[in-house]
Amino acid sequence: MIDPLLPGATIGILGGGQLGRMLSVAAARLGYQTHIFEPDANPPAAHVAHLVTTASYEDAEALRSFAEQVDVITYEFENIPTSALDILETLRPIRPGREALRVSQDRLTEKEFLQRLNLKTAPFAVVDTREDLSAALDSIGAPAILKTRRFGYDGKGQARLKSADDIDNAIADMAGAPALLEGFVDFSREVSVIAARGATGEVACFDPGENVHRDGILHTTTVPATLSAGQRMDAVLLATRILSELEYVGVMGVELFVTAQGLIVNEIAPRVHNSGHWTQNGCAVDQFEQHIRAVAGLPLCDGQRYNDVVMENLIGDDVDNIPQILRETQSALHLYGKTEVKPGRKMGHVNRVQIKPS
């Protein structure tokens, strides 16, 4: 049993990006302070957090000082060095726990975990050498996609293979990193479930959202997703099973492919998730507050949706559309405080709301 944190307590957040920013805002609504640990100076979360430590994850002294100033530690991204976690967990509880990080930090470990639960994944093979890739491509077939086992996101660390002619370029793209070849899945749509598990084991899921990607980066999430009642129930039960197996505390994003053979798990993300941003304007309690509730030991909200929403990421030059978005009467703009516009950089998002019919 976890004693709930009282208002005024401090939640430590590893990572100062936009997810850490929105977690900090949610924490403040519940009366908590946040302390961000981030290697880069002036991150988006620094604009709204109570305290910020700017230091490397290799800085043991800074990590200890950070931990001693907070009551619980959570994180906005999963690629946290193990050495940092070794130090932090001796001083303060980390939620979600390290098992979720261990599973999600390596694509092979993640797929093996999912298969142990008898959940379907894309066909895959381990690739350490050019010979491995050639054999894997013969077995799985083309087209396929080669992914680094660790540290990939938003289409980074990936190479598509249309045929064996692409092997050399794909191997070069991996730059010697251990990799995994995944076969393409014939799917009708991709959906994601934003699910939360509380400190006492209760699970609450938001409605599945339907995702569209461009250039490997999420473009839109639409709720409700185009799913049958049975598919929606299967998606929620599948996510619940993953959280329960991990004894998870917090919010997780579970990405799924919808196929004629059923739901296939694409990946899991042990944190609040881009495809859950629609909850900010579709639910009484959004994914960020739900996560804070879980890690603080508070009761979860049921996640009921009262609006239909289309979330659209604002990436790079999409910020040029802000004046028009501000004139839209049923659109909620969320900007991340990033001053430098770069191609592929997430600058904010907009939630376009349609009142759900009663």
Disulfide bonds with the S-S distance in Angstrom:
none
